[in-house]
Structure formats: structure tokens, C-alpha cells
Amino acid sequence: MDAQTASVVETVRGSAKHGAAALSNLNESTLNRLKQQALDSARKLQQQAVQTAAESAAVARDVAASGTTREAGTKLWLAGRKLSVSTAAVALARTLVCIYFLNLCVDDFEIWGRNNTKGMREQWALYELSGGFSRPKFPWLEAFVLMPCSFGAALGIKVPWTATALVVDMLYDSANLVITQILLFLFWGQTLNELAVKKLAMLGCALLVLAHSVKDRIAANSYAGLLLKGDPSKRQAGWFKSIVLLLGRLFMAALFIFVGCMQLQRVAARDYILYVQHDVRIPLEARRDGHDNNWLLLEFVFALPFAVGWKTEWVSRLLAATMIVEAFNCWGFWGEHPSWQYAAHVRSHFFTNLGVAGGLLLLQTFGPGRYSVDAVLKAKKKN
């Protein structure tokens, strides 16, 4: 190698080292900034929790000092209503929705990991040679977009942007779902399943996270700012936000109606036997099936008033409580299961239930919007 070539090589090496160092500093700076934002958000949530605990203690003392039972009940009702729309309650609801998206990432990581063992790689190599599907790729989108945005939205970091990413992800999944289900129905006669309808419900929940995050941002630069037009001091939502609330309500109501109808068919098929856990006439596998539970009937009862927006605040709370109870009572993914695939299926139901509960809690904090029975009744009462 002559002197000129050696000089060029050294120059290239120096530039590469300098560029690598700059990139390292940039990445480190970005990570430190994001870490600081996460710590600030966590510290803020901790302060809100301390404040909520102090307010709860004050309410307890106030209730204890009541002169009559009626007075104590009134104070408890007012305190509960105030707590349900507090910042801490909104943060909890938003976190429940975001946990669903984090579980989606966990599912994709698990599928990729289990298909990249030595034995599975050999099987996939043979399958690919025969012209079959290719082996699952590393979930880059989930690792570097969906997961960070889920954590960001849960911690309250740039929520209009992070929540927008969640909505886009659900729109993509929902579009694929609708097309796939239509094809399956047309060519094989296969009907919708519960988990597929739950995805549509989660699209509504993601829209609610986005709408709630911008309720005080009238002049936002992103399209999310359009979700609330009008005077922010008024409880009546603008027409655009009301459409978003209506869509979120209808997507979730579709889930409650679907699962309720399916449960009614199950009950009718076994001669209207409601409880099968101890009925020896029912096969053991059916008695252990989380899909077959009577919480679905309760959700079905509340589906219609929820869809039309009647008594939305109370109906949303009751449905949220039902979804949480169903999750822990029927979808315990931490137990033993026949396979890891079925365990992942049960876990998906569990976190979807929690996510829908989070969406319901978000909805009850700002009402159903102008396109609801509640809004019509409120307008008539004013007149």
C-alpha cells in the first residue's frame, strides 16, 4: 500500500470513528432526554397519588363526622363522582388501554422467539423450500414504535402523538381484520370470533385516549386538535369530538352485543343451564372455557343504553367493573394451559378486557357527546 492510499484509508477511518462517536452521543442524548421525561411523568403521577390519598383521608374524616346516614351517603356519592374524573383516575384509565398495546408487543416477541429456536429454524427452512410461508421476522415496528408509544401514552408523554400511533396501529389491524373476516365468511362461511370483535372495541378505546389527551388543546398543530372544537370551559363537546365519542361508543357496544348474543346461544344450546362449573352433564373442557361466562349477559343488558348514550356515566362504570371482574374470573393467564399458544390467547383476552375497561372509564369522565340520549334530555331540561 503506497503512502497516498494509506493516507486515504486513515482519513476514512478517522471520519468513521468521528461519525460513530457523534451518533453515539446523539443516541445517548436522546435516550437521556426520554428517560428524564419518563422520570418527570412518573414523579408527577406519584405526587398526584399522594394528593389523592390526602383528599381521600379528608373525605373519610368528613363522612365520619356526618350527623345522619343520608348526609354520609350524599358525601360519599359526591366524593366518588369527583374521584372518577380526577387526574389520577384518567391516568389509570389511559394506562389500562396502553397495557393492551404492550401485550400485543409481548405476543409478537414471543412468536418470534419461539420460532427462532434451533429446531424451529430447521423446520422453517424445510417449509420455505417447499414454497410455504416464511419464518416470522423480528418485530421491529413493535420494538421501536408501538412499545415506546405505548409507554409514552401511559406516562403522559406527548400523548397526542403517541396516542395517534396507537390509533394508526389499530386502524391497520382493524382494516386487515375486516377484510379477512369478509373473505372467510364468503368462501368458508366462518363467522366473527370474540377476540376479533374485541379488536374493534380497542380501536374505539384508542380513539378515546387521543380525544381525552387533547380536550384542552384547541389550537393544536396536529389533526388531533380537531377532536375538540368550541369553548373548552363547556362540558358539551364539539361536533367533531362528539363523532369520535359516538364511534368509540358504538365500537365498544358492538362487542357487548356480540358476546351477549353468543352467550345466549350457548345457554340455549344446553337447555338454558346458566352455571356449568359443577354440572357433570357438561364436558370438562366446556366448563373451563373462559368464553362461556354469564358476565357476558350482563354486558349485553347494558349494551343498548350504552350505545345510545343513556345514563352514560353510570352505565360506563358498571360495564368497566364487569369487564375487570370477567378478566380476573375467566381469563387467568397465569395458570396452567395446554400450550403456549392457548396461554397467549387467554392473556390476550385478559388484557383486552382491561383495555376496554380503561376506555369505558375515559368515556365516563367527559360524557357521551352531543349525539346521545343524555345530550337530548339535557337540552330539553334547559328549555
Secondary structure, DSSP 8 states (H G I E B T S, - for coil): --HHHHHHHHHHHHHHHHHHHHHHHHHHHHHHHHHHHHHHHHHHHHHHHHHHHHHHHHHHHHHHT-SSHHHHHHHHHHHHHHHHTSHHHHHHHHHHHHHHHHHHHHHHHHHHHHTTSHHHHHHHHHHHHTT--------HHIIIIIHHHHHHHHHTSSHHHHHHHHHHHHHHHHHHHHHHHHHHHHHH-----HHHHHHHHHHHHHHHHHHHHTTT-TT-SSGGGGGS-S-TTSSS--HHHHHHHHHHHHHHHHHHHHHHHHHHHHHHHTTT----TT-TTS-HHHHT-TTS-THHHHHHHHHHHHHHTSSHHHHHHHHHHHHHHHHHHH--TTS--SSHHHHHHHHHHHHHHHHHHHHHHHHHHH-S-SSSHHHHHHHHHH-
